[in-house]
Amino acid sequence: MISGYMLMGYIFMFTALFGSVLALIQRDLMKAVILIGLEGLAVAFLYQTLRAPDVGITQAILGAALLPGIFAITVYKTRREEE
Amino acid sequence: MSLESLFQPMCFLTAAALVVVGLYAVIFMDNLLKKIIGVTLISDGVNLVLITEGFNKMVAIISPDMFEQGVISQTFENLKEFPEFAAQAAFPLPSALVLTSIVISVSIFAIMLALAIRLYQEYGSLSCSVIFKEVEE
């Protein structure tokens, strides 16, 4: 019998993998940045499932909020479409 | 093999897949921003390997009822010990290391993105082939 905790962990692994693959095949760079934020959030929740909540909180702030912010500033300063 | 005993190997596989996808992006993608995204994926994968190493798969979730009934400590008065909790908790050293690693990696990515903006101002493109062609001329 699988617990809901483990099931959530499997869902987050799936989300991290597919978010990263989908981010790399986008032509629009802003969509890629948003999908990178999704991948960081999934990894943050996976850290929570692996019983490292301090790392999960730090990853949720830096990897899922601050890093897509800097990427979005870069996309805004340069061009949005990939040539 | 139940699904619960496979949890830690599946975490290792996820980390390995993240590193592979990131390496593919760094080597084969043409856009500079996609390459930097690949570096973030590699960093996430390596951090996930370290965290999964410290995970103890025998852990059960401590409920509040179980937390009430601790063992009375012999050395200190009015203090409860939780020997089962201490035996089942995750290993704390990798999380202490990864906490530093995440913070440092974000600052490294900020520097990389700033240099990417500077390259765009210099050459007018983020494509690596265009930048290399301009450099050679």
Backbone of each chain as ProteinMPNN parsed JSONL, in Angstrom:
{"seq_chain_A": "MISGYMLMGYIFMFTALFGSVLALIQRDLMKAVILIGLEGLAVAFLYQTLRAPDVGITQAILGAALLPGIFAITVYKTRREEE", "coords_chain_A": {"N_chain_A": [[0.851, -1.197, 0.0], [0.66, 2.064, -0.991], [1.702, 5.172, 0.354], [0.221, 8.46, 0.538], [2.126, 10.393, 0.608], [4.427, 9.353, -0.671], [3.305, 9.047, -3.195], [2.864, 11.677, -3.943], [5.54, 12.404, -4.177], [6.329, 10.889, -6.439], [4.722, 12.158, -8.36], [5.865, 14.687, -8.358], [8.466, 14.144, -9.286], [7.856, 13.364, -11.938], [6.75, 15.79, -12.858], [8.986, 17.487, -12.717], [10.775, 16.35, -14.583], [9.282, 16.45, -17.029], [8.714, 19.162, -17.185], [11.292, 20.228, -17.544], [12.044, 19.096, -20.011], [10.027, 20.095, -21.692], [10.571, 22.798, -21.469], [12.883, 23.074, -22.927], [12.162, 22.679, -25.566], [10.703, 24.815, -26.427], [9.897, 27.54, -28.611], [9.308, 30.15, -28.018], [10.853, 32.199, -25.735], [9.966, 33.206, -23.301], [7.976, 31.472, -22.456], [9.584, 29.232, -21.998], [11.018, 30.161, -19.808], [8.994, 30.341, -17.873], [8.33, 27.649, -17.661], [10.718, 26.677, -16.617], [10.557, 27.779, -14.081], [8.415, 26.252, -13.116], [9.625, 23.722, -13.076], [11.607, 24.167, -11.116], [9.95, 24.564, -8.912], [8.747, 22.06, -8.666], [10.983, 20.504, -8.024], [11.559, 21.654, -5.576], [9.327, 20.864, -3.992], [9.826, 18.173, -4.113], [12.147, 17.995, -2.58], [10.968, 18.521, -0.126], [9.486, 16.189, 0.149], [11.544, 14.391, 0.387], [12.37, 14.795, 2.955], [13.955, 17.068, 3.569], [13.346, 19.834, 4.613], [14.361, 22.448, 4.95], [16.056, 22.895, 2.783], [14.121, 22.668, 0.842], [12.515, 24.942, 1.276], [14.359, 26.986, 0.72], [14.942, 26.405, -1.961], [12.419, 26.817, -3.066], [12.11, 29.558, -2.784], [14.407, 30.684, -4.089], [14.921, 29.12, -6.429], [12.47, 28.86, -7.678], [11.25, 31.327, -7.718], [13.049, 33.616, -7.706], [15.028, 33.001, -9.629], [13.58, 32.513, -12.171], [12.705, 35.145, -12.338], [15.074, 36.637, -12.812], [15.77, 35.502, -15.243], [13.566, 36.322, -16.76], [13.96, 39.062, -16.812], [16.269, 39.095, -18.348], [15.259, 38.085, -20.794], [13.548, 40.162, -21.401], [15.36, 42.222, -21.821], [16.766, 41.32, -24.02], [16.03, 39.679, -27.169], [12.77, 38.156, -27.71], [11.906, 35.988, -29.226], [13.302, 32.907, -30.3], [15.896, 32.698, -32.612]], "CA_chain_A": [[0.0, 0.0, 0.0], [1.51, 3.262, -1.111], [1.171, 6.314, 1.089], [0.023, 9.632, -0.299], [3.377, 11.143, 0.601], [5.253, 8.805, -1.739], [2.631, 9.312, -4.47], [3.194, 13.064, -4.263], [6.925, 12.419, -4.635], [6.368, 10.424, -7.831], [4.133, 13.196, -9.218], [6.819, 15.799, -8.495], [9.53, 13.708, -10.201], [7.292, 13.448, -13.288], [6.62, 17.2, -13.233], [10.313, 18.08, -12.929], [11.327, 15.86, -15.849], [8.56, 16.941, -18.2], [8.902, 20.603, -17.255], [12.599, 20.553, -18.12], [12.056, 18.744, -21.441], [9.156, 21.034, -22.406], [11.198, 24.118, -21.514], [13.944, 23.136, -23.927], [11.686, 22.611, -26.946], [9.883, 25.975, -26.741], [10.491, 28.588, -29.441], [9.13, 31.389, -27.255], [11.732, 32.058, -24.583], [9.258, 33.507, -22.053], [7.351, 30.202, -22.034], [10.654, 28.396, -21.452], [11.343, 30.668, -18.471], [7.914, 29.953, -16.955], [8.444, 26.201, -17.425], [11.844, 26.474, -15.701], [10.017, 28.03, -12.738], [7.63, 25.059, -12.733], [10.569, 22.649, -12.753], [12.204, 24.479, -9.817], [8.944, 24.349, -7.861], [8.589, 20.613, -8.488], [12.157, 20.015, -7.292], [11.42, 22.123, -4.193], [8.401, 19.968, -3.295], [10.492, 16.863, -4.008], [13.004, 18.086, -1.396], [10.093, 18.352, 1.049], [9.147, 14.763, 0.249], [12.753, 13.676, 0.803], [12.672, 15.159, 4.333], [14.919, 18.15, 3.757], [12.449, 20.991, 4.418], [15.077, 23.72, 4.839], [16.469, 23.013, 1.384], [12.912, 22.882, 0.056], [12.099, 26.349, 1.385], [15.326, 27.811, -0.012], [14.76, 26.167, -3.4], [11.16, 27.417, -3.504], [12.286, 31.006, -2.917], [15.435, 31.073, -5.054], [14.85, 28.421, -7.697], [11.166, 28.95, -8.32], [10.775, 32.702, -7.801], [14.081, 34.599, -8.048], [15.727, 32.639, -10.867], [12.777, 32.913, -13.336], [12.665, 36.598, -12.416], [16.27, 37.137, -13.508], [15.651, 35.051, -16.637], [12.576, 37.155, -17.435], [14.611, 40.357, -17.073], [17.163, 38.893, -19.49], [14.449, 37.984, -22.016], [13.028, 41.499, -21.669], [16.453, 43.057, -22.319], [17.181, 40.845, -25.33], [14.847, 39.401, -27.975], [11.925, 37.153, -27.101], [11.825, 34.794, -30.072], [14.564, 32.263, -30.621], [16.081, 32.71, -34.068]], "C_chain_A": [[0.883, 1.241, 0.0], [0.867, 4.404, -0.346], [1.045, 7.507, 0.143], [1.27, 10.471, -0.422], [4.274, 10.697, -0.542], [4.641, 9.11, -3.101], [2.892, 10.74, -4.928], [4.621, 13.179, -4.772], [7.054, 11.973, -6.074], [5.82, 11.477, -8.776], [5.126, 14.339, -9.425], [8.0, 15.425, -9.376], [9.089, 13.84, -11.656], [7.235, 14.899, -13.758], [7.981, 17.835, -13.522], [10.883, 17.644, -14.271], [10.62, 16.476, -17.042], [8.638, 18.452, -18.315], [10.218, 20.968, -17.896], [12.62, 20.245, -19.615], [11.206, 19.723, -22.241], [9.784, 22.418, -22.492], [12.231, 24.202, -22.616], [13.421, 23.109, -25.351], [10.812, 23.801, -27.31], [10.628, 26.918, -27.687], [10.406, 29.937, -28.739], [9.905, 31.275, -25.946], [11.027, 32.36, -23.269], [8.518, 32.279, -21.534], [8.383, 29.268, -21.424], [11.015, 28.832, -20.034], [10.276, 30.256, -17.463], [7.99, 28.457, -16.648], [9.644, 25.865, -16.547], [11.429, 26.762, -14.263], [9.198, 26.872, -12.232], [8.538, 23.914, -12.32], [11.233, 22.901, -11.387], [11.241, 24.244, -8.68], [8.742, 22.86, -7.599], [9.766, 20.024, -7.722], [12.091, 20.448, -5.825], [10.474, 21.223, -3.407], [8.982, 18.569, -3.153], [11.47, 16.858, -2.836], [12.174, 17.937, -0.126], [9.748, 16.886, 1.245], [10.335, 13.935, 0.718], [13.223, 14.096, 2.194], [13.854, 16.1, 4.473], [14.163, 19.463, 3.629], [13.172, 22.323, 4.321], [15.551, 23.966, 3.408], [15.264, 23.268, 0.491], [12.46, 24.322, 0.095], [13.035, 27.242, 0.59], [15.162, 27.65, -1.517], [13.476, 26.82, -3.901], [11.303, 28.924, -3.642], [13.218, 31.33, -4.074], [15.205, 30.429, -6.412], [13.541, 28.587, -8.423], [10.66, 30.374, -8.423], [11.856, 33.658, -8.308], [14.735, 34.296, -9.39], [14.896, 32.895, -12.128], [12.636, 34.411, -13.464], [13.862, 37.163, -13.162], [16.24, 36.728, -14.979], [14.679, 35.939, -17.399], [13.147, 38.532, -17.728], [15.54, 40.246, -18.276], [16.391, 38.815, -20.805], [13.898, 39.351, -22.399], [14.113, 42.394, -22.265], [16.904, 42.632, -23.706], [15.927, 40.552, -26.155], [14.091, 38.198, -27.436], [11.877, 35.869, -27.906], [13.208, 34.22, -30.306], [14.744, 32.238, -32.126], [16.703, 31.4, -34.529]], "O_chain_A": [[1.73, 1.431, 0.873], [-0.349, 4.589, -0.386], [1.679, 7.552, -0.91], [1.467, 11.174, -1.413], [4.813, 11.516, -1.285], [5.363, 9.398, -4.056], [3.111, 11.001, -6.111], [4.894, 13.954, -5.689], [7.788, 12.581, -6.854], [6.363, 11.685, -9.862], [5.226, 14.894, -10.519], [8.498, 16.26, -10.131], [9.826, 14.351, -12.5], [7.611, 15.215, -14.886], [8.117, 18.625, -14.456], [11.415, 18.466, -15.017], [11.269, 16.969, -17.965], [8.629, 18.983, -19.426], [10.283, 21.9, -18.698], [13.148, 21.03, -20.403], [11.595, 20.141, -23.332], [9.567, 23.138, -23.467], [12.445, 25.272, -23.186], [14.15, 23.477, -26.273], [10.228, 23.815, -28.393], [11.844, 27.079, -27.579], [11.311, 30.763, -28.847], [9.655, 30.374, -25.145], [11.425, 31.842, -22.226], [8.437, 32.061, -20.325], [8.096, 28.584, -20.441], [11.282, 28.001, -19.167], [10.595, 29.869, -16.338], [7.747, 28.039, -15.516], [9.608, 24.881, -15.808], [11.879, 26.091, -13.334], [9.265, 26.533, -11.051], [8.267, 23.217, -11.342], [11.402, 21.973, -10.596], [11.635, 23.783, -7.609], [8.585, 22.443, -6.452], [9.584, 19.151, -6.873], [12.511, 19.708, -4.936], [10.778, 20.853, -2.273], [8.677, 17.858, -2.195], [11.617, 15.838, -2.162], [12.612, 17.308, 0.837], [9.72, 16.395, 2.373], [10.163, 12.903, 1.366], [14.351, 13.79, 2.58], [14.666, 15.953, 5.387], [14.32, 20.153, 2.622], [12.668, 23.246, 3.681], [15.465, 25.078, 2.888], [15.361, 23.994, -0.498], [12.063, 24.878, -0.929], [12.591, 28.14, -0.125], [15.231, 28.626, -2.265], [13.432, 27.321, -5.024], [10.684, 29.519, -4.525], [12.886, 32.141, -4.938], [15.281, 31.105, -7.438], [13.489, 28.471, -9.647], [9.707, 30.617, -9.163], [11.612, 34.427, -9.237], [14.971, 35.199, -10.194], [15.433, 33.446, -13.089], [12.464, 34.919, -14.572], [13.724, 38.036, -14.02], [16.632, 37.5, -15.854], [14.928, 36.279, -18.556], [12.858, 39.113, -18.774], [15.61, 41.147, -19.112], [16.803, 39.397, -21.809], [13.791, 39.668, -23.584], [13.824, 43.232, -23.119], [17.368, 43.459, -24.491], [14.867, 41.114, -25.879], [14.671, 37.327, -26.789], [11.816, 34.779, -27.338], [14.173, 34.961, -30.49], [13.846, 31.805, -32.849], [16.938, 31.215, -35.723]]}, "seq_chain_B": "MSLESLFQPMCFLTAAALVVVGLYAVIFMDNLLKKIIGVTLISDGVNLVLITEGFNKMVAIISPDMFEQGVISQTFENLKEFPEFAAQAAFPLPSALVLTSIVISVSIFAIMLALAIRLYQEYGSLSCSVIFKEVEE", "coords_chain_B": {"N_chain_B": [[9.266, -6.122, -5.269], [8.142, -3.269, -3.96], [6.311, -0.189, -4.511], [7.114, 1.685, -2.72], [9.669, 0.98, -1.815], [11.009, 1.479, -4.073], [11.299, 4.164, -4.165], [13.573, 5.751, -3.499], [15.577, 4.854, -5.45], [14.182, 5.75, -7.742], [14.274, 8.49, -7.364], [17.025, 8.913, -7.665], [17.212, 8.205, -10.362], [15.665, 10.22, -11.516], [17.283, 12.446, -10.934], [19.538, 11.767, -12.448], [18.444, 11.831, -15.022], [17.801, 14.537, -15.195], [20.382, 15.654, -15.217], [21.331, 14.584, -17.612], [19.583, 15.686, -19.531], [20.191, 18.39, -19.155], [22.91, 18.432, -19.915], [22.625, 17.774, -22.609], [21.302, 20.081, -23.48], [23.254, 22.026, -22.992], [25.296, 21.263, -24.745], [24.159, 20.93, -27.376], [22.195, 22.87, -27.954], [21.446, 25.948, -29.65], [20.811, 28.536, -28.898], [21.837, 30.994, -26.525], [20.529, 31.434, -24.113], [19.12, 29.095, -23.727], [21.226, 27.387, -23.26], [22.072, 28.315, -20.762], [19.832, 27.664, -19.277], [20.124, 24.895, -19.405], [22.381, 24.608, -17.757], [21.247, 25.301, -15.277], [19.568, 23.092, -14.989], [21.431, 20.997, -14.719], [22.6, 21.737, -12.294], [20.394, 21.479, -10.552], [20.01, 18.713, -10.746], [22.37, 17.636, -9.622], [22.197, 18.611, -7.001], [19.915, 17.227, -6.228], [20.809, 14.575, -6.254], [22.556, 14.633, -4.037], [20.772, 15.211, -1.921], [19.059, 13.027, -2.012], [20.788, 11.033, -1.299], [20.977, 11.359, 1.443], [18.56, 10.544, 2.33], [16.438, 8.556, 4.339], [14.943, 5.569, 3.877], [13.305, 4.121, 5.528], [11.703, 5.711, 6.958], [8.864, 6.72, 8.773], [6.017, 8.876, 8.895], [5.905, 11.126, 11.574], [3.274, 11.329, 13.706], [1.148, 13.726, 15.45], [0.128, 12.486, 17.764], [1.994, 10.474, 18.29], [4.081, 12.106, 18.848], [3.517, 13.134, 21.297], [4.031, 11.128, 23.173], [6.89, 10.801, 24.274], [10.09, 9.516, 25.388], [11.038, 9.772, 28.767], [13.783, 11.737, 29.64], [16.923, 10.618, 30.967], [19.117, 12.058, 31.751], [18.491, 14.788, 31.741], [16.074, 16.692, 33.48], [12.513, 16.95, 33.053], [12.528, 16.716, 30.273], [11.907, 15.349, 27.119], [12.83, 12.523, 25.195], [13.256, 11.372, 21.827], [13.842, 8.596, 20.659], [13.193, 6.86, 18.518], [12.44, 8.617, 16.537], [14.853, 9.954, 16.208], [16.353, 7.89, 15.189], [15.17, 7.475, 12.754], [15.298, 9.771, 11.279], [16.299, 11.965, 8.54], [19.614, 12.115, 7.127], [21.58, 14.83, 8.132], [23.778, 16.187, 7.008], [24.09, 16.377, 4.053], [21.936, 18.115, 3.417], [22.7, 20.445, 4.663], [24.929, 21.081, 3.138], [23.833, 21.39, 0.562], [22.136, 23.51, 0.848], [23.869, 25.742, 0.934], [24.903, 25.461, -1.613], [22.754, 25.953, -3.373], [22.226, 28.688, -2.978], [24.646, 29.83, -3.801], [24.652, 29.03, -6.484], [22.549, 30.462, -7.632], [23.545, 33.084, -7.629], [25.677, 32.726, -9.373], [24.271, 32.182, -11.735], [23.072, 34.637, -12.111], [25.28, 36.202, -12.788], [26.03, 34.923, -15.177], [23.778, 35.477, -16.797], [23.909, 38.244, -16.911], [26.268, 38.557, -18.374], [25.348, 37.435, -20.74], [23.448, 39.311, -21.564], [25.194, 41.425, -22.077], [26.684, 40.36, -24.212], [24.639, 40.268, -26.106], [24.162, 42.997, -26.476], [26.556, 43.64, -27.655], [26.83, 42.079, -30.027], [24.288, 41.787, -31.094], [22.735, 39.509, -31.169], [21.601, 36.382, -29.771], [22.288, 33.939, -30.609], [24.589, 31.271, -30.839], [26.077, 30.506, -33.103], [25.948, 32.753, -34.737], [27.268, 34.597, -33.109], [29.841, 33.469, -32.946], [30.56, 33.633, -35.633], [30.654, 36.383, -35.987], [32.754, 36.989, -34.281], [34.922, 35.795, -35.54], [35.272, 37.362, -37.79]], "CA_chain_B": [[9.646, -4.713, -5.133], [6.973, -2.407, -3.873], [6.537, 1.158, -5.035], [7.769, 2.506, -1.698], [11.106, 0.703, -1.767], [11.603, 2.021, -5.302], [11.232, 5.634, -4.167], [14.913, 6.339, -3.535], [16.165, 4.679, -6.783], [13.534, 6.604, -8.734], [14.816, 9.842, -7.19], [18.33, 8.925, -8.321], [16.998, 8.199, -11.812], [15.221, 11.568, -11.899], [18.448, 13.336, -10.929], [20.38, 11.424, -13.597], [17.786, 12.319, -16.235], [17.953, 15.999, -15.23], [21.755, 15.962, -15.629], [21.481, 14.247, -19.03], [18.865, 16.698, -20.322], [20.963, 19.625, -19.064], [24.107, 18.308, -20.742], [22.183, 17.869, -24.005], [21.015, 21.481, -23.785], [24.498, 22.81, -23.021], [26.14, 20.918, -25.89], [23.565, 20.951, -28.711], [21.29, 23.984, -28.236], [22.146, 27.058, -30.278], [20.548, 29.785, -28.195], [22.649, 31.122, -25.309], [19.66, 31.332, -22.936], [18.827, 27.667, -23.55], [22.413, 26.794, -22.644], [22.077, 28.661, -19.334], [18.785, 26.819, -18.695], [20.732, 23.58, -19.222], [23.249, 24.629, -16.57], [20.384, 25.225, -14.094], [19.084, 21.706, -14.849], [22.535, 20.189, -14.183], [22.739, 22.099, -10.879], [19.29, 20.848, -9.826], [20.233, 17.274, -10.692], [23.439, 17.31, -8.666], [21.652, 18.829, -5.66], [18.955, 16.155, -5.942], [21.599, 13.384, -5.903], [23.062, 14.755, -2.664], [19.673, 15.142, -0.967], [18.547, 11.652, -2.011], [21.75, 10.208, -0.575], [20.737, 11.446, 2.883], [17.196, 10.14, 2.671], [16.302, 7.248, 4.972], [13.677, 5.129, 3.309], [12.477, 3.449, 6.536], [11.049, 6.744, 7.756], [7.418, 6.91, 8.791], [5.697, 10.236, 9.319], [5.572, 11.234, 12.994], [1.98, 11.984, 13.924], [1.154, 14.465, 16.722], [-0.087, 11.576, 18.886], [3.267, 9.842, 18.606], [5.011, 13.101, 19.358], [3.199, 13.372, 22.706], [4.576, 10.101, 24.061], [8.323, 10.605, 24.186], [10.714, 8.858, 26.54], [11.574, 10.754, 29.714], [15.242, 11.68, 29.594], [17.572, 10.249, 32.211], [20.137, 13.024, 32.153], [17.888, 16.091, 32.006], [14.715, 16.606, 33.984], [11.451, 17.601, 32.28], [12.861, 16.713, 28.859], [11.547, 14.082, 26.484], [13.678, 12.107, 24.081], [12.538, 10.651, 20.785], [14.88, 7.754, 20.045], [12.778, 6.334, 17.213], [12.509, 9.728, 15.584], [16.254, 10.23, 15.898], [16.89, 6.804, 14.367], [14.544, 7.453, 11.434], [15.371, 11.052, 10.587], [17.225, 12.01, 7.406], [20.982, 12.516, 7.443], [21.503, 16.28, 7.958], [24.933, 16.828, 6.38], [23.862, 16.815, 2.667], [21.042, 19.27, 3.303], [23.475, 21.636, 5.027], [25.794, 21.437, 2.015], [23.049, 21.787, -0.607], [21.604, 24.846, 1.15], [24.864, 26.703, 0.461], [25.095, 25.298, -3.054], [21.651, 26.599, -4.087], [22.391, 30.141, -2.898], [25.771, 30.218, -4.644], [24.348, 28.809, -7.895], [21.7, 31.555, -8.128], [24.389, 34.244, -7.937], [26.426, 32.4, -10.591], [23.376, 32.336, -12.886], [22.894, 36.071, -12.333], [26.447, 36.689, -13.53], [25.965, 34.391, -16.538], [22.755, 36.182, -17.558], [24.401, 39.592, -17.173], [27.205, 38.466, -19.501], [24.561, 37.174, -21.949], [22.9, 40.606, -22.0], [26.317, 42.204, -22.628], [26.966, 39.797, -25.535], [23.573, 40.686, -27.023], [24.396, 44.4, -26.822], [27.754, 43.749, -28.497], [26.72, 41.404, -31.323], [22.942, 41.875, -31.634], [22.065, 38.218, -31.287], [21.936, 35.424, -28.717], [22.631, 32.654, -31.224], [26.023, 31.015, -30.701], [26.732, 30.464, -34.407], [26.092, 34.137, -35.189], [28.299, 35.256, -32.296], [31.147, 32.948, -33.363], [30.867, 34.165, -36.961], [31.048, 37.786, -35.812], [34.058, 37.04, -33.619], [35.973, 35.413, -36.473], [35.505, 38.402, -38.801]], "C_chain_B": [[8.383, -3.863, -5.083], [7.336, -1.011, -4.374], [7.273, 2.029, -4.018], [9.255, 2.239, -1.617], [11.81, 1.207, -3.015], [11.723, 3.536, -5.272], [12.615, 6.265, -4.285], [15.625, 6.083, -4.873], [15.516, 5.532, -7.852], [13.991, 8.047, -8.602], [16.191, 9.96, -7.832], [18.185, 8.967, -9.833], [16.536, 9.563, -12.307], [16.39, 12.533, -11.957], [19.345, 13.062, -12.12], [19.771, 11.945, -14.886], [17.89, 13.836, -16.338], [19.351, 16.376, -15.701], [21.934, 15.688, -17.117], [20.805, 15.282, -19.916], [19.625, 18.022, -20.313], [22.213, 19.584, -19.917], [23.758, 18.389, -22.222], [21.951, 19.325, -24.384], [22.292, 22.284, -23.894], [25.283, 22.523, -24.295], [25.457, 21.267, -27.21], [22.658, 22.14, -28.989], [22.074, 25.177, -28.772], [21.981, 28.357, -29.504], [21.324, 29.818, -26.873], [21.801, 30.968, -24.048], [19.278, 29.88, -22.664], [20.017, 26.948, -22.921], [22.444, 27.081, -21.143], [20.981, 27.875, -18.599], [19.311, 25.405, -18.466], [21.641, 23.532, -18.008], [22.411, 24.594, -15.29], [19.87, 23.8, -13.887], [20.169, 20.81, -14.277], [22.692, 20.459, -12.684], [21.637, 21.462, -10.03], [19.5, 19.346, -9.682], [21.276, 16.887, -9.669], [22.963, 17.518, -7.233], [20.698, 17.709, -5.262], [19.667, 14.848, -5.601], [22.04, 13.452, -4.444], [21.948, 14.613, -1.642], [19.145, 13.715, -0.875], [19.488, 10.706, -1.272], [21.454, 10.222, 0.926], [19.373, 10.97, 3.296], [17.194, 8.736, 3.263], [14.947, 6.692, 4.598], [12.801, 4.391, 4.314], [11.612, 4.441, 7.301], [9.537, 6.653, 7.65], [7.144, 8.316, 9.296], [5.302, 10.215, 10.792], [4.25, 11.979, 13.121], [2.036, 12.762, 15.237], [0.893, 13.57, 17.932], [1.215, 10.906, 19.3], [4.238, 10.842, 19.201], [4.753, 13.381, 20.828], [3.941, 12.393, 23.607], [6.057, 9.893, 23.813], [8.823, 9.89, 25.436], [11.273, 9.934, 27.456], [13.094, 10.612, 29.773], [15.821, 11.354, 30.96], [18.509, 11.347, 32.68], [19.542, 14.384, 32.482], [16.47, 15.896, 32.511], [13.774, 17.38, 33.06], [11.766, 17.679, 30.795], [12.533, 15.344, 28.289], [12.497, 13.784, 25.332], [12.823, 11.341, 23.076], [13.516, 9.746, 20.057], [14.468, 7.199, 18.69], [12.852, 7.412, 16.142], [13.948, 10.019, 15.189], [16.842, 9.137, 15.026], [16.364, 6.873, 12.948], [14.746, 8.732, 10.644], [16.41, 11.001, 9.476], [18.581, 12.501, 7.887], [21.15, 14.006, 7.159], [22.667, 16.915, 7.201], [24.695, 17.23, 4.92], [22.95, 18.01, 2.553], [21.764, 20.552, 3.692], [24.384, 22.066, 3.89], [24.994, 22.017, 0.86], [22.445, 23.17, -0.417], [22.566, 25.926, 0.676], [24.967, 26.672, -1.05], [24.013, 26.01, -3.856], [21.863, 28.11, -4.131], [23.527, 30.608, -3.802], [25.394, 30.092, -6.116], [23.461, 29.917, -8.445], [22.531, 32.777, -8.462], [25.226, 33.99, -9.192], [25.553, 32.584, -11.832], [23.119, 33.807, -13.169], [24.056, 36.642, -13.125], [26.415, 36.204, -14.977], [24.952, 35.15, -17.38], [23.185, 37.607, -17.865], [25.389, 39.585, -18.328], [26.47, 38.178, -20.798], [23.944, 38.467, -22.474], [23.994, 41.453, -22.656], [26.697, 41.694, -24.024], [25.914, 40.212, -26.543], [23.755, 42.138, -27.426], [25.573, 44.54, -27.776], [27.494, 43.222, -29.904], [25.302, 41.39, -31.886], [22.227, 40.56, -31.8], [22.467, 37.348, -30.1], [22.342, 34.076, -29.284], [24.146, 32.453, -31.227], [26.729, 31.032, -32.041], [26.951, 31.879, -34.947], [27.208, 34.834, -34.43], [29.693, 34.78, -32.713], [31.555, 33.503, -34.729], [31.331, 35.616, -36.872], [32.424, 37.902, -35.184], [35.172, 36.746, -34.614], [36.273, 36.505, -37.492], [36.356, 39.54, -38.252]], "O_chain_B": [[7.651, -3.763, -6.067], [8.501, -0.7, -4.624], [7.963, 2.981, -4.384], [10.035, 3.16, -1.376], [13.032, 1.35, -3.039], [12.194, 4.139, -6.236], [12.816, 7.194, -5.067], [16.234, 7.012, -5.403], [16.191, 5.997, -8.77], [14.09, 8.759, -9.601], [16.501, 10.968, -8.466], [18.931, 9.67, -10.515], [16.95, 10.018, -13.374], [16.502, 13.336, -12.883], [19.859, 13.991, -12.742], [20.487, 12.447, -15.752], [18.049, 14.373, -17.435], [19.508, 17.307, -16.492], [22.603, 16.45, -17.815], [21.366, 15.709, -20.925], [19.7, 18.702, -21.336], [22.555, 20.569, -20.57], [24.492, 18.993, -23.004], [22.346, 19.764, -25.465], [22.421, 23.13, -24.778], [25.876, 23.435, -24.872], [26.097, 21.844, -28.089], [22.365, 22.412, -30.154], [23.226, 25.392, -28.394], [22.894, 29.182, -29.458], [21.449, 28.801, -26.19], [22.272, 30.445, -23.038], [19.129, 29.479, -21.51], [19.841, 26.012, -22.141], [22.795, 26.212, -20.345], [21.164, 27.469, -17.452], [18.99, 24.779, -17.455], [21.674, 22.526, -17.299], [22.798, 23.943, -14.319], [19.748, 23.343, -12.751], [19.882, 19.952, -13.442], [22.893, 19.532, -11.899], [21.897, 20.967, -8.933], [19.21, 18.769, -8.634], [21.097, 15.92, -8.929], [23.272, 16.719, -6.349], [20.67, 17.289, -4.105], [19.193, 14.09, -4.755], [21.922, 12.477, -3.702], [22.136, 13.972, -0.608], [18.82, 13.242, 0.214], [19.056, 9.71, -0.692], [21.656, 9.217, 1.607], [19.044, 10.983, 4.482], [17.864, 7.837, 2.753], [13.916, 7.263, 4.953], [11.659, 4.06, 3.995], [10.867, 4.049, 8.198], [8.994, 6.522, 6.553], [7.946, 8.883, 10.038], [4.48, 9.402, 11.215], [4.13, 13.126, 12.692], [2.901, 12.482, 16.067], [1.386, 13.861, 19.022], [1.513, 10.779, 20.487], [5.121, 10.471, 19.974], [5.656, 13.818, 21.542], [4.425, 12.769, 24.674], [6.442, 8.899, 23.198], [8.087, 9.69, 26.402], [11.901, 10.889, 26.998], [13.621, 9.512, 29.934], [15.278, 11.761, 31.987], [18.678, 11.547, 33.883], [20.017, 15.067, 33.39], [15.747, 15.028, 32.023], [14.175, 18.326, 32.384], [11.323, 18.608, 30.12], [12.837, 14.315, 28.891], [12.91, 14.681, 24.596], [11.806, 10.743, 23.428], [13.975, 10.077, 18.964], [15.307, 7.077, 17.797], [13.263, 7.166, 15.008], [14.25, 10.291, 14.027], [17.727, 9.402, 14.212], [17.02, 6.393, 12.023], [14.405, 8.786, 9.462], [17.28, 10.131, 9.456], [18.694, 13.196, 8.897], [20.886, 14.428, 6.034], [22.564, 18.07, 6.787], [25.065, 18.345, 4.554], [23.154, 18.853, 1.678], [21.493, 21.617, 3.138], [24.6, 23.26, 3.681], [25.401, 23.003, 0.246], [22.259, 23.915, -1.38], [22.14, 26.918, 0.084], [25.1, 27.711, -1.697], [24.299, 26.604, -4.896], [21.704, 28.739, -5.177], [23.416, 31.629, -4.481], [25.767, 30.945, -6.921], [23.598, 30.284, -9.612], [22.27, 33.447, -9.461], [25.464, 34.904, -9.982], [26.022, 33.079, -12.857], [22.965, 34.197, -14.326], [23.862, 37.463, -14.022], [26.729, 36.959, -15.897], [25.216, 35.444, -18.546], [22.88, 38.135, -18.935], [25.37, 40.484, -19.17], [26.907, 38.623, -21.859], [23.918, 38.699, -23.683], [23.754, 42.116, -23.665], [26.996, 42.488, -24.916], [26.233, 40.48, -27.702], [23.532, 42.49, -28.585], [25.596, 45.445, -28.609], [27.897, 43.856, -30.879], [25.115, 41.019, -33.044], [21.216, 40.489, -32.498], [23.524, 37.542, -29.5], [22.7, 33.167, -28.534], [24.895, 33.364, -31.579], [27.858, 31.514, -32.134], [27.991, 32.175, -35.536], [28.001, 35.571, -35.015], [30.619, 35.584, -32.822], [32.725, 33.804, -34.965], [32.258, 36.035, -37.566], [33.183, 38.813, -35.515], [36.238, 37.358, -34.556], [37.388, 36.583, -38.007], [36.646, 40.496, -38.97]]}, "name": "protein", "num_of_chains": 2, "seq": "MISGYMLMGYIFMFTALFGSVLALIQRDLMKAVILIGLEGLAVAFLYQTLRAPDVGITQAILGAALLPGIFAITVYKTRREEEMSLESLFQPMCFLTAAALVVVGLYAVIFMDNLLKKIIGVTLISDGVNLVLITEGFNKMVAIISPDMFEQGVISQTFENLKEFPEFAAQAAFPLPSALVLTSIVISVSIFAIMLALAIRLYQEYGSLSCSVIFKEVEE"}
